[in-house]
Amino acid sequence: MNNHEKINYLELPSKDIAKTKEFFTKVFDWAFEDFGDEYTAFNDGTINGGFFKSTLNCSMQNGSALIVFYSANLEETQSKIEKGGGKIINEIFSFPGGRRFHFSDPNGNEYAVWSELGI
C-alpha cells in the first residue's frame, strides 16, 4: 500500500491521560506508549495516534471531525463502552446502509460506532 498523502496519525485531547489509557485498553484493547506526563501514543492495530493533555474535547457540536469505529456486534460494543466508563450520547439508530450510535469517552470526546444492517 502506498502511504503517500494518506491519513497517517490522529491526535486527540485528553483531560486525564490515565483514564484515557484505561478506557481504550479495556474497551478496544489498544496499546499505548507514554512520552512524558502529557502525551501518550496509541496503536489500535490499524492506525496510530496520540492523546495530548488538554482541557478541551472533540464533539460534533463543536465542529470536530467524527471518528467512527466499525463493529460486527453493535450491542456488544455498546455494552463494553458503557461498562468501561463511556457515555452513550445517541442510542442506536438506523441510517441508509447500517446502524450506529454515538458515545463519549471519559474525557468527553465524541465517537461513533457503526454496523451494517442485519448485523
C-alpha positions in Angstrom: 0.0 0.0 0.0 1.2 3.4 -0.9 1.1 5.7 2.2 1.8 8.9 0.3 -0.8 11.5 1.2 -2.9 9.1 3.3 -4.0 9.8 6.9 -1.2 8.6 9.0 -1.8 9.7 12.6 -4.5 11.1 14.7 -4.1 13.4 17.8 -6.9 13.9 20.3 -7.2 15.9 23.5 -7.4 14.2 26.9 -8.2 15.8 30.2 -6.9 12.7 32.0 -4.3 10.6 30.2 -4.6 7.7 32.8 -8.4 7.4 32.3 -7.9 7.6 28.5 -5.5 4.7 28.5 -7.7 2.7 30.9 -10.8 3.2 28.8 -9.3 2.4 25.4 -7.3 -0.5 26.7 -10.3 -2.1 28.4 -12.9 -1.4 25.7 -10.8 -1.6 22.4 -7.6 -3.4 23.5 -5.4 -0.5 22.3 -1.7 -0.4 23.1 -0.1 2.7 24.5 3.4 4.2 24.8 3.9 7.3 27.0 6.0 10.3 26.1 6.2 12.2 29.3 3.2 13.0 31.5 1.2 14.9 29.0 1.3 12.7 25.9 0.6 9.1 25.1 0.7 7.4 21.7 -1.7 4.6 20.8 -1.9 1.8 18.3 -5.3 0.1 17.6 -3.8 -2.5 15.2 -4.8 -0.4 12.2 -3.9 3.2 12.9 -1.6 5.1 15.2 -2.3 8.3 17.1 -1.9 10.0 20.3 -3.6 11.8 23.2 -2.3 15.1 24.5 -3.1 16.7 27.8 -5.8 19.4 27.3 -8.9 20.9 28.9 -10.7 20.7 25.6 -12.6 17.9 23.9 -13.8 16.8 20.5 -17.5 16.8 19.7 -19.6 17.3 16.5 -21.5 20.1 18.3 -18.2 22.0 18.4 -17.5 21.3 14.8 -14.9 18.5 15.3 -14.4 15.6 12.9 -16.1 12.4 14.0 -14.0 9.2 14.4 -16.2 6.2 13.6 -15.4 2.7 14.7 -16.8 -0.4 13.0 -18.4 -3.3 15.0 -19.6 -6.7 13.9 -21.9 -6.7 17.0 -23.2 -3.2 17.8 -25.0 -4.0 21.0 -22.0 -5.9 22.4 -19.7 -2.9 21.7 -22.1 -0.5 23.3 -22.2 -2.6 26.4 -18.4 -2.7 26.6 -18.3 1.1 26.2 -20.8 1.6 29.0 -19.0 -0.9 31.3 -15.7 0.8 30.5 -16.9 4.2 31.6 -18.1 5.7 28.3 -21.4 7.5 28.0 -23.9 6.9 25.2 -24.8 10.2 23.6 -27.1 8.9 20.8 -28.7 5.5 21.2 -28.5 3.0 18.3 -30.3 4.4 15.2 -30.7 3.3 11.6 -29.3 5.1 8.6 -29.2 4.1 4.9 -26.8 1.1 4.9 -26.5 0.4 8.6 -27.0 1.3 12.2 -24.9 3.3 14.6 -24.6 5.0 18.0 -22.5 7.9 19.4 -20.6 7.8 22.6 -18.2 9.9 24.6 -15.0 8.6 26.3 -14.4 9.6 29.9 -12.8 12.9 28.7 -15.9 13.9 26.8 -14.6 13.2 23.3 -17.3 12.1 20.9 -17.1 9.0 18.7 -19.5 6.8 16.8 -19.7 3.0 16.2 -21.5 1.6 13.1 -22.5 -1.8 11.7 -24.2 -3.0 8.5 -27.9 -3.6 8.5 -28.8 -7.0 9.7 -25.8 -7.3 12.0 
